[in-house]
């Protein structure tokens, strides 16, 4: 592979960096992900790292003045870095440095260093690749750890001893797995063994950073690759033990249940082919976590997992809180998907009644399409006839949903007759009776006894009021 990339760097940005570095007497290089992705033809130009042999902050300020339309420089003095946002690109400037670590933190002691020192501290050989932005050797590739060969052979390898690399900054273990998943690379065996040895040190990493890596794995084309690597290396038991609890197959009286860990990963992969909704992917990952605690064997019946959806939905809050994930509408969405994850499956197995579809629409509301998609992804049977039957039934369910929704408008259902109308008509104050009448109206609509319209609901209100001896207020 050639080592002159001057034509690749002929852009206004790199020209300005080169000129300003020269005027300041500073050496500058573009390094890391931009170089890696450029060589892989991945076209990542949203994040660019510039390393300066000198003050990265000084260079950033000089460059920002010359880039029209760039936002003010953000300076991070503690880390000796600065950031410019320009033309939808984040450009980070850092002075070359060397790092040393203490045992209980991933925050390093930093001091100025050479370009070689800076490349030594990189996580992988493919991220230590640098291109010169200096006038005398503009575009020259610097590859001290044979990263080009690793790119060609699709290998993830640390520049230094992997035990040192992963022990110093344990987040790199998850980054290795994420890159392997994203790039379809292999982690060299020495690194796999080092991750196994150092996996307990993941506990010193902030939950936010861990979740960021998990989410990036979930965002890949085939997330199972990453989660299988997490399980293989021992990381997953420290991050999501609820998934590890699903692993394994038991057999009693010749009856087995499936391995729910690998089933879950198959569901996630299936869903990833259908949807880019990251929170729906989280729901797929967690949809069966209640099965570990609800698993029972019944003679003459076999294995059961009664109420695993309800139990799993309750577990979501604890998981989100532990991982410092948002305890807001995102969490509630995942809970809803998990709690309802078997509802459409049950409907698809039996004769699909309009009443069942109405109740599903009422409970799922705006998220009905996501729920059906999750349930379709949950079909992992290897029996082709059964697989086709389920998918055909789900097709019928989707068609009925469209038909009934057009007629009854049950997504995000609001009763046609409000509590205020009931109180005014009967001269009542807020009481349990109001809720009873509203519930009767709702049930009548869901059962198809009356249409979801005000006039019909009002007549039903009067009918229910008469039953319990209410009279109109005069």
CORBELZI-V293076 format. One record per pair of residues at least 6 apart in sequence whose ideal C-beta (glycine too) atoms are under 6 Angstrom apart, sorted by the first residue. I is the first residue (numbers start at 1). J is the second residue. D is the distance in Angstrom with one decimal. If there is no record, write none. Layout:
i=I j=J d=D
i=I j=J d=D
This chain:
i=1 j=148 d=5.1
i=3 j=141 d=4.2
i=4 j=139 d=5.3
i=5 j=131 d=5.4
i=5 j=139 d=4.4
i=5 j=141 d=6.0
i=6 j=138 d=5.1
i=6 j=139 d=2.9
i=9 j=139 d=5.4
i=14 j=133 d=5.8
i=16 j=63 d=5.6
i=16 j=66 d=4.8
i=17 j=28 d=5.7
i=17 j=63 d=5.6
i=17 j=133 d=5.2
i=18 j=133 d=4.6
i=20 j=62 d=4.2
i=20 j=63 d=5.1
i=21 j=28 d=3.9
i=21 j=59 d=5.9
i=22 j=135 d=5.3
i=26 j=52 d=5.2
i=26 j=54 d=4.1
i=26 j=59 d=5.6
i=27 j=53 d=3.9
i=27 j=134 d=5.6
i=28 j=50 d=5.8
i=28 j=52 d=5.1
i=28 j=133 d=4.4
i=29 j=51 d=5.2
i=29 j=130 d=4.3
i=29 j=132 d=5.7
i=30 j=50 d=5.8
i=30 j=131 d=5.0
i=31 j=49 d=5.3
i=31 j=51 d=5.0
i=31 j=130 d=4.2
i=32 j=49 d=4.4
i=32 j=127 d=5.1
i=34 j=48 d=4.8
i=35 j=129 d=4.4
i=35 j=131 d=5.6
i=36 j=126 d=5.0
i=36 j=127 d=5.9
i=37 j=44 d=3.8
i=39 j=151 d=5.7
i=46 j=89 d=6.0
i=47 j=90 d=5.2
i=48 j=91 d=4.8
i=49 j=92 d=5.2
i=50 j=93 d=4.9
i=51 j=94 d=5.7
i=51 j=96 d=5.3
i=51 j=118 d=5.3
i=52 j=59 d=4.7
i=52 j=95 d=5.5
i=53 j=96 d=5.1
i=53 j=115 d=6.0
i=55 j=95 d=5.6
i=56 j=82 d=5.9
i=56 j=93 d=3.8
i=56 j=94 d=4.4
i=56 j=95 d=4.2
i=57 j=75 d=5.6
i=57 j=82 d=4.5
i=59 j=93 d=5.4
i=60 j=73 d=5.1
i=60 j=82 d=3.5
i=60 j=84 d=5.8
i=60 j=93 d=3.9
i=61 j=73 d=5.4
i=64 j=70 d=5.2
i=64 j=73 d=4.9
i=64 j=84 d=5.1
i=67 j=86 d=4.9
i=70 j=84 d=5.4
i=70 j=86 d=3.7
i=71 j=85 d=4.6
i=73 j=82 d=5.2
i=73 j=84 d=5.8
i=74 j=83 d=4.3
i=75 j=82 d=4.9
i=80 j=95 d=5.0
i=81 j=94 d=4.5
i=82 j=93 d=4.8
i=83 j=92 d=5.2
i=84 j=91 d=4.6
i=96 j=113 d=5.4
i=96 j=115 d=5.4
i=96 j=118 d=4.1
i=97 j=110 d=5.1
i=97 j=112 d=5.9
i=97 j=113 d=4.9
i=98 j=113 d=3.6
i=98 j=117 d=3.8
i=99 j=108 d=3.7
i=99 j=110 d=5.6
i=99 j=121 d=4.9
i=100 j=109 d=4.8
i=101 j=108 d=5.1
i=101 j=168 d=4.2
i=106 j=169 d=4.8
i=119 j=128 d=4.3
i=119 j=144 d=5.5
i=120 j=159 d=5.9
i=122 j=128 d=4.0
i=122 j=159 d=5.8
i=123 j=172 d=4.6
i=123 j=175 d=5.9
i=124 j=156 d=5.4
i=125 j=145 d=3.9
i=125 j=147 d=4.0
i=125 j=150 d=4.9
i=125 j=157 d=5.0
i=125 j=159 d=5.5
i=126 j=147 d=4.6
i=126 j=150 d=5.3
i=126 j=151 d=5.4
i=128 j=145 d=5.3
i=128 j=147 d=5.7
i=128 j=159 d=5.3
i=129 j=143 d=5.6
i=129 j=147 d=4.7
i=130 j=142 d=4.5
i=131 j=141 d=5.9
i=132 j=140 d=4.3
i=145 j=159 d=4.5
i=150 j=157 d=5.5
i=154 j=185 d=4.5
i=154 j=186 d=6.0
i=155 j=186 d=5.7
i=155 j=188 d=5.6
i=156 j=176 d=5.5
i=156 j=179 d=5.8
i=156 j=180 d=5.7
i=156 j=185 d=5.0
i=156 j=187 d=4.7
i=157 j=188 d=4.8
i=158 j=165 d=4.1
i=162 j=190 d=5.5
i=162 j=191 d=4.5
i=162 j=194 d=3.7
i=163 j=194 d=4.8
i=165 j=172 d=5.9
i=166 j=172 d=5.5
i=166 j=173 d=5.1
i=166 j=194 d=5.4
i=166 j=195 d=6.0
i=166 j=198 d=4.4
i=167 j=198 d=5.2
i=170 j=201 d=4.1
i=170 j=202 d=5.0
i=170 j=205 d=5.5
i=171 j=205 d=5.0
i=171 j=209 d=5.6
i=173 j=195 d=4.7
i=174 j=213 d=4.1
i=176 j=187 d=5.4
i=177 j=226 d=5.1
i=177 j=229 d=4.6
i=177 j=230 d=6.0
i=178 j=213 d=5.3
i=178 j=216 d=5.2
i=178 j=217 d=5.3
i=180 j=187 d=5.2
i=181 j=217 d=5.4
i=181 j=220 d=4.8
i=181 j=225 d=4.7
i=181 j=226 d=3.8
i=182 j=220 d=5.5
i=195 j=233 d=4.3
i=196 j=233 d=5.1
i=196 j=234 d=5.5
i=199 j=233 d=5.8
i=199 j=234 d=4.0
i=199 j=235 d=5.0
i=202 j=235 d=5.7
i=202 j=238 d=5.1
i=207 j=323 d=4.9
i=207 j=324 d=4.1
i=208 j=324 d=5.6
i=211 j=323 d=5.2
i=211 j=325 d=5.8
i=217 j=223 d=5.4
i=217 j=226 d=3.7
i=218 j=281 d=4.6
i=219 j=278 d=6.0
i=222 j=269 d=5.4
i=223 j=268 d=5.1
i=223 j=272 d=6.0
i=224 j=265 d=3.9
i=224 j=269 d=4.9
i=227 j=265 d=5.6
i=230 j=236 d=4.0
i=236 j=244 d=5.8
i=237 j=244 d=4.9
i=242 j=289 d=4.5
i=245 j=292 d=3.8
i=246 j=260 d=3.9
i=246 j=261 d=4.3
i=246 j=292 d=5.6
i=247 j=261 d=3.9
i=249 j=256 d=5.4
i=249 j=259 d=5.1
i=252 j=297 d=4.9
i=255 j=302 d=4.8
i=257 j=303 d=4.1
i=260 j=288 d=5.2
i=260 j=291 d=5.2
i=263 j=380 d=5.8
i=264 j=288 d=5.4
i=266 j=380 d=4.8
i=267 j=284 d=5.1
i=267 j=377 d=5.1
i=267 j=378 d=5.3
i=268 j=284 d=4.7
i=268 j=285 d=5.4
i=270 j=377 d=3.8
i=271 j=281 d=6.0
i=271 j=284 d=4.4
i=271 j=377 d=3.9
i=274 j=373 d=5.4
i=275 j=373 d=5.6
i=279 j=330 d=5.4
i=279 j=333 d=5.5
i=279 j=334 d=6.0
i=280 j=370 d=5.3
i=282 j=334 d=5.4
i=283 j=334 d=4.7
i=283 j=337 d=3.7
i=283 j=338 d=5.9
i=286 j=338 d=5.9
i=287 j=338 d=5.3
i=287 j=341 d=4.7
i=289 j=312 d=4.7
i=289 j=315 d=5.5
i=290 j=308 d=3.7
i=290 j=311 d=3.5
i=290 j=312 d=3.1
i=291 j=305 d=4.6
i=291 j=308 d=4.6
i=293 j=311 d=6.0
i=294 j=305 d=4.8
i=294 j=306 d=5.9
i=294 j=307 d=5.9
i=294 j=308 d=4.4
i=294 j=311 d=5.6
i=295 j=305 d=5.7
i=296 j=304 d=5.2
i=297 j=303 d=5.6
i=298 j=304 d=5.9
i=309 j=339 d=5.3
i=309 j=341 d=5.4
i=309 j=342 d=5.5
i=312 j=338 d=4.8
i=313 j=335 d=4.6
i=313 j=338 d=4.6
i=313 j=339 d=3.7
i=316 j=334 d=5.5
i=316 j=335 d=4.8
i=320 j=327 d=5.8
i=320 j=331 d=4.8
i=337 j=374 d=5.8
i=340 j=371 d=5.7
i=343 j=360 d=5.9
i=344 j=372 d=5.5
i=344 j=375 d=4.3
i=345 j=375 d=5.3
i=347 j=356 d=5.2
i=347 j=397 d=6.0
i=348 j=393 d=3.8
i=348 j=394 d=5.3
i=348 j=397 d=5.6
i=352 j=396 d=5.9
i=352 j=397 d=5.9
i=352 j=400 d=5.9
i=354 j=448 d=5.5
i=355 j=447 d=5.2
i=355 j=448 d=5.8
i=357 j=400 d=4.9
i=357 j=401 d=5.9
i=357 j=404 d=5.2
i=358 j=410 d=5.8
i=358 j=446 d=4.5
i=359 j=446 d=5.3
i=361 j=368 d=5.9
i=361 j=410 d=4.1
i=362 j=410 d=5.3
i=362 j=413 d=5.1
i=362 j=446 d=5.9
i=364 j=371 d=4.9
i=365 j=411 d=5.4
i=365 j=412 d=4.8
i=366 j=411 d=5.6
i=366 j=412 d=5.6
i=376 j=394 d=5.5
i=379 j=390 d=4.8
i=381 j=387 d=5.3
i=408 j=452 d=4.5
i=409 j=452 d=5.8
i=415 j=438 d=5.4
i=415 j=441 d=5.8
i=416 j=454 d=4.4
i=416 j=457 d=3.9
i=417 j=441 d=5.9
i=417 j=457 d=4.5
i=417 j=458 d=5.7
i=417 j=461 d=5.1
i=419 j=434 d=4.8
i=422 j=434 d=5.3
i=422 j=437 d=5.5
i=425 j=472 d=5.9
i=426 j=470 d=4.9
i=426 j=473 d=5.6
i=427 j=473 d=2.9
i=437 j=461 d=5.7
i=437 j=464 d=4.9
i=440 j=464 d=4.7
i=441 j=457 d=5.0
i=441 j=460 d=5.1
i=444 j=450 d=4.8
i=444 j=460 d=5.3
i=445 j=452 d=5.0
i=450 j=456 d=4.1
i=450 j=460 d=5.6
